[in-house]
Amino acid sequence: MRVRPPPRIPRHILLAVLILAGGLIAVAVLGLIVLPDREAPTQVTGLRVEDLLAGRLQIRWDAAQDNVGVAAYRLYRNEIEIASMSGSTTSYVDDGLLVDVFFEYRADAVDVAGNAGPKSVRARASSAPAKPTLSLSSWVVDPPSGRAVGVATVSQEINLTRYHVGLFEEPVTVVIPPQSPLELPQTRDNLTLSFEDAAPLGDLSAGDRFVLRGTPTGATYFVRLIYVPASEVVADSASLPF
């Protein structure tokens, strides 16, 4: 009795079976192997700088995102890396800087695998001098119809643009709103407040004077001096009946 050979499997079906089997084997192998993390964190955003004065700048930023997790942040000043901190930290204080010198900052995020995300946009900032210690002299007559109060002492001479000066009627009514001494003289309610800059010109220094002239009203006034970078009052003059 003659035995018939088994039916032949069409070539295209055999090829499909082989491809499917190879794919299943590849998936099984990949399941046993941990693929390397090649996805970098997102760009650091929201970079901002706050002046803490006297050569100290605080840099903050918003957290970056990563498929596994951010391991560290790197901070750059003028494109040179100056600090590296953990992925849970989103601020840094840069200390010991020169005052009135501008610096540019950027930051990036790094994940556990060492993938670095793109650097943030630049943030530019400088630090102002520390708040000075300052005192004003007593009011003196300034002929023909005025009174003057001068800067008696100041711990350091700082540019006039860093100050605001205003005239107030006691207890706290604003007569002439605080503004740069360079914007004086200003007149309100028949009263004129002016500024006289003694050497060295351009800086608030001992010998500078604020002069008040006008028609007597029977009210009592005082001059207030504000250091703008610190948003703090540094001196109030004595009361002046006028």
Steps between C-alpha positions, in 0.01 A plus 500: 500500500641836397516768774414849391736778615352758741349803333745782441448822699487799270817705519326828594325333795826346620671839478224667700527235772876548523467878529235466769712254696803729474299794625374305800854395585622863474222623727585232754868595495425872536277419794804356677724795416452850651525747215718807576321829577568730207229762568640828634315724747301795373648848483524689829252788495408794718859598583494818708746691718440695821752749633580437866742798491869527584611254231238229562257382231236230548417299189177302479344285227203272433547123521579316177323176399653162415360155414700347788588793721729801523817411694673838504497860382805686375534877522714711269626856545619659178491150343734351764356234734512630859279253688327162485216413733250217554194460283278608789670842526379788286693796643854610567668804663802630311712686756817707503425684175612846401224758542362690201638240259257312276510120476309260275359176639372178338406159640437149370373170639674160497331161554639184667636369170696821447276641227508881511206709393533829310620803693251761613475843345741753650414715802712812548540678833735697724523556875467843660697620802364422845262747660704792635488646848399863463405798714350840420586828669252732668299745292665840449370824353583540131430862397292651372202272565615148554628236733769245421597162640830340405660156491713497815661156474481206261686170530568478125444728204247341266361629172202735531290279272486244783303738723151649517412803708152623588332774701238400756260692721486348844406240583514326157322710237694506172563852368771430241517127410835322541715531186863523398683809626593553134130566426488793743392779528131408529218726615177401675255711704720814477801307635811429292753232592838526327834322526855637513774251411835565666822334385546221410228566245260220413522321836307564820767630736550714807429863413214429258189701591122490458341845496134574568350832393147631485212676671460421873192288560520426871560130431800292606712318240789255477723362226531122458791332324455148355769261373332349195690165464403405856156670484575639846495841665854603595425840657223739603570863571390673816154660497475843342211739585438705187 
